[in-house]
Amino acid sequence: MTEYGRGPRPEPWHPEDPLYGDQGWGGHQAAHGQGQYEGQQQPYPQDPYAQQGYQQDPYEPQQQHDPYAQQQYQQQQYGGGYPQDPYAQPQQHPQYDGGWDTGQQAAMPYAAQQQPQYGENPGGYDEQADYYGTPGAYPPPQPPGRREEPAQRQGPDWDPEEPQEETHPFFTGADEPAEDPGSRTRSRGDDSYDDHDDDPGDSRGGGERRGKGKKKRGGCACLVISLVLAGGVGGVAYLGYSYYQSKFGDAPDFEGEGSGTVEVEIPEGAYGNEIANILKRAGVVKSVDAFVSAQEANPKGESIQAGVYLLKKEMSGDSAVELMLNPKSQNALVIPEGTSTIGIYTAIDKRLDLKKGTTAKVAKTKAESFGLPEWAEADPAIKDPLEGFLFPAAYAVPKDAKPEDALKKMVARANKEYDKLDLEKSAKEQNLKSPRDIITVASLVQEEGKYKHDFDKVARVVYNRLKPANLETVGRLEFDSTVNYIRAESTLDVGAVDDLRKIDDPYNTYSIRGLPPGPISNPGADALQSAISPADGPWYYFVSVTADKTLFAVTNEEHEANRRKYAESKADQ
């Protein structure tokens, strides 16, 4: 056998030496192939970083099959340095004459070739050298997925096929990692070896105690996993049930028509869910869906409007909807069109069970804080600054409200309605001084006209009389309604004209020319619209004969004839 590439040695190789019979590059490749394809079982390698610890082995390299000792021996013989890391990349050597087809390379003199250290010889084309090509050497490193820790591969009784037990505290049951006296430990570079054979079936020792710890942790882990799975299944089932109930199940609902009495206020613009939430908070219905479903099922359910309702506790959704559609359930404070501030103050006192005059006192002292428009400037001649600004409508005034709360709502509603009508523009079109004058005209129409179908003509009479050049009234209105306002009365028999002219009051239209300082009532929307857009005509007088018939006249003679007809109609009744 040819020992290609090896120089003279101090003694021949021993047949048991791992490199005995090496054929050079080709032979080394063959040895590598033999280790891979002839089914030789390779033991696992030691930690390559602990190599220096073996350099101080007391045994001679010739007496043991230690590849690291053999490598040290090589280096001593051929002048090599420290042992190389077997995991380092092999150096590339130039190819010499002689192809790779034969698996051999052309021989070169030993002196012309730098002798590579053991473990750096490439095996062949694109192949790594087999550092452990002998039976006594360690197998090559395993892939990351199969690599074992060096401490697990020590000991003569180690079995690569035996599953290794977990050492993490979670699986062992220990609170903190602790050294197991029953395990075998040996540090690299230390020849001490703790060999306890407490359990013959466990090559590491201490198997019984470790096995119990594993079973204990396994039972707890299974219990935890079972609870988690049970909780997850329960959560999914609950969500599924909730979804089914929300989509297909009946909404929680009370039964019957309820009991007791509860006052509920529904604000403007509230519909559907908002109304249902208010009722639920008041204890009227059990759930929002119960009321919404009942409202949608009732053909008139959408007609529920804002206001105060007297309802009962714990009503079914259907019963609550039906009661709210009944006018008797509505407990709103209703202000009729044309009601004066005196009448409104009295109504609020009665509503809140207050002493008579309480609301009037609040209105007098706090009028400026109720939100009147800027053009409603204060005028010493005005009897009540809130007159004409308490819009007639139905208001939600609960029993526990304050007078100022009710007054603020009415002023806010008036501002809203007046903004829609653009009173400033209308006042200019009718040659009036301010938007307040439009409200004043509307209040006169509301009180004098009595019937809505006559409002447009009555408004025209007002504007015709306001003309200073008219020969019938010479700029005076001469309305009985203004006298009634001064006296806080409501009567048709105010007295003789000569007596009325003697009343010294800025609201007395029998004595003053033009409009009074302010409105004499709180007009409704129809009277306001007629004041903005009056009918065309030459009328200066009018008298209502019946509820369906009002007679208008241009001259005073015609008016007197119409008055006689009115007297005759009253006599026939």
Number of C-alpha atoms within 10 A of each C-alpha: 6 10 12 17 18 13 13 8 9 7 6 8 13 12 9 13 18 20 16 13 17 19 19 18 19 18 18 22 24 19 20 19 14 14 19 14 8 8 8 11 10 17 15 18 17 19 13 14 11 12 18 14 12 16 16 11 12 7 12 12 19 14 11 14 16 19 22 18 22 19 20 19 16 17 16 12 13 14 9 17 11 11 18 15 13 16 13 9 10 16 10 9 11 6 10 11 11 12 11 13 7 8 15 17 17 9 13 12 9 12 9 7 11 9 15 14 16 21 22 21 22 20 21 16 8 7 10 16 19 23 21 22 25 21 14 16 19 17 19 17 15 11 8 7 6 8 10 15 10 13 14 14 17 17 15 7 10 13 13 12 6 9 7 10 12 11 15 12 15 15 18 22 19 14 9 10 12 9 8 13 12 19 19 19 18 15 10 17 14 9 10 10 11 14 16 16 16 16 14 11 11 18 20 23 21 20 19 14 14 21 13 13 17 21 14 15 17 16 12 14 14 12 12 12 12 12 12 12 12 12 12 12 12 12 12 12 12 12 12 12 13 13 12 12 13 12 10 9 11 12 18 16 18 19 14 13 18 17 12 9 12 14 18 22 21 19 16 11 9 14 16 17 13 15 21 25 19 18 27 18 13 18 15 29 29 24 20 22 20 21 30 23 16 18 22 13 13 13 9 12 19 14 11 18 17 19 21 22 24 17 25 21 21 23 24 22 29 23 21 25 22 17 18 20 17 11 9 10 15 22 21 19 19 15 20 16 19 23 22 24 21 15 15 21 22 17 17 25 18 13 18 16 11 14 10 14 14 14 24 19 13 15 21 12 9 10 18 14 10 17 14 18 16 7 10 14 12 11 11 9 13 16 15 20 21 25 22 26 27 25 29 23 15 17 21 22 22 19 10 9 13 16 21 17 11 19 24 18 17 22 21 18 17 21 17 12 16 19 11 8 15 12 20 18 13 18 19 13 11 15 10 16 11 17 18 22 23 24 28 24 26 32 29 28 30 31 23 20 21 16 17 13 13 23 26 22 23 32 27 22 25 26 20 22 23 19 16 14 11 13 10 15 19 14 21 22 26 21 15 21 26 26 23 18 16 15 10 13 12 14 10 9 8 15 10 8 12 10 10 17 15 11 15 11 16 18 24 26 23 23 19 17 19 18 22 21 16 25 29 31 30 31 29 22 17 17 31 27 16 23 31 23 15 20 16 11 12 14 19 24 22 22 18 19 18 11 8 9 12 19 17 21 18 15 14 13 10 14 19 15 11 21 17 12 16 17 11 12 12 11 8 6 5
